[in-house]
Amino acid sequence: MMSSDRKMRLGAFLMAGGHHIAAWRHPDAHAPAGVDIDHFIELARIAERGKFDMLFVEDAAAIRERNPEMASQAARSTAFEPLSLLAALAVNTTHIGLVATASTTYNEPYGLARTFASLDQLSGGRAGWNLVTSASELEAENFASSGLRPHSERYERAEEFADAALALWGGVEEGAYLPQGEASFADRARLHPVHLRGKHFAVEGVLESPRSAQGRPIMVQAGASDVGKELAARTADVVFAASQTLAEAQAYYEDVKSRLAKYGRKPDDIKIMPGISPIVGATEAEAKAKYRALQELIPDAVGVALLASYLSIQDLSAYPLDGPLPDMPQTNLIQSRQQLIIDLGRRENLSIRELARHFAGARGHWQVAGTPAQIADAMEERFAEGAADGFNVMAPLFPSGLEDFVAHVVPELRRRGLFREDYEGRTLRQNLGLGTPIKR
Ligand SMILES: Cc1cc2nc3c(=O)[nH]c(=O)nc-3n(C[C@H](O)[C@H](O)[C@H](O)COP(=O)(O)O)c2cc1C
């Protein structure tokens, strides 16, 4: 049984016009949202008013799609680089956590550890790093002549990268850098240089950034393969995941939590937060109509192209759209998402056209359209039944979808004692209810 004071964690996953692939075509859409800092400040304030634990920003250092059909995909994403966006949002907020996605494949540990330490410092201990290994071929072309590295090699590099970053942050004790006016600026006894010589990196040195109010940035991980889950179990404080059914979400939750003990960690040391795309209506019929209105804005070609890119099939439109998915080899991209699509198609007996539309809504994340009470019921079930510690909320349309959630679903969760009335602390670590980071 769960203890009754256990509270749900909530993240606000930011995007330009919204998470729904056709959000930008909606009459309420704000077309230049992706490059409008005021838009993101507004979203951050709405989420903070709702006492969300964190803002969450995804990333890929590349254009999102080669296929011209996929302008929708590009319109969805923010044009701001996550760390600079969150630095701007840090000075416009006071409590909410700031989680930026950054790649271990296209960065170096010292540089990235330093940038996150800086965000952590300037936000008063609210930074988090969503560690990804990057599965986009377009991104690979911008950095390496050898193309996208194999899945296993990306993770091998990620393991070493995470260790280096943790060692760098852990190498600076409280009070290591003294305030101005002291005899010496750095207290050498409190600085522990890192000596790391691995297969992918060599790091010799200490960070020049003081220890932050939360010790180090929160580690978030979004990889669902076996190696991805193992890395999460060893290093992550929070896991972001995608699942459709309760059973799938429970299996994933149990799997990740069961890997913790061998690293000397307790199940509660990691918060599992799957994505949810809530479509809120005053009545169920209104919510369903909102969802349909968005779905009708997806051109078939866009849905099919998005599905094809997650499945790694060159030309899915060569198959009959009203027939089932063809058999296919395992992708080198996001393997877990490919499996999720195949399972969804089989389970619900969907044609390629139907599957494409369904998937395009929230890229395979869980979509719930209903009244605030129905959405709270669905969330409560997964929270209570061992499928989630919280959720990364992916509003289909911004700002209205997030506003609706904060105005109607958050109070419903509070009434049920599932969500905080106010922030417990000032740092992201305190608000997530996580202990002091382990010494390395
Ligand atoms: C829920 C979820 C969200 C992800 N978000 C991103 C992202 O924003 N940027 C990125 O480059 N990769 C992202 N990834 C990809 C992972 O970093 C990883 O590279 C990829 O999933 C392959 O690993 P896996 O097979 O372990 O899932 C995400 C993966 C999942 C499961």
The ligand as a Gaussian input file, in Angstrom:
#p B3LYP/6-31G(d) Opt

LIG

0 1
 C        9.799000       9.585000     -23.111000
 C       11.050000       9.829000     -23.908000
 C       11.446000      11.142000     -24.204000
 C       12.609000      11.406000     -24.934000
 N       12.972000      12.694000     -25.239000
 C       14.083000      12.928000     -25.998000
 C       14.485000      14.251000     -26.371000
 O       13.863000      15.247000     -26.026000
 N       15.588000      14.400000     -27.151000
 C       16.329000      13.331000     -27.555000
 O       17.327000      13.519000     -28.219000
 N       15.976000      12.085000     -27.212000
 C       14.882000      11.854000     -26.458000
 N       14.560000      10.564000     -26.127000
 C       15.415000       9.477000     -26.639000
 C       16.419000       8.904000     -25.644000
 O       17.393000       9.767000     -25.330000
 C       17.214000       7.777000     -26.222000
 O       18.249000       8.290000     -26.997000
 C       16.390000       6.936000     -27.128000
 O       15.167000       6.771000     -26.533000
 C       16.996000       5.602000     -27.360000
 O       17.043000       4.926000     -26.155000
 P       15.946000       3.900000     -25.629000
 O       15.903000       2.879000     -26.719000
 O       16.584000       3.514000     -24.350000
 O       14.632000       4.565000     -25.422000
 C       13.393000      10.309000     -25.381000
 C       13.008000       9.005000     -25.061000
 C       11.865000       8.735000     -24.329000
 C       11.521000       7.306000     -23.993000

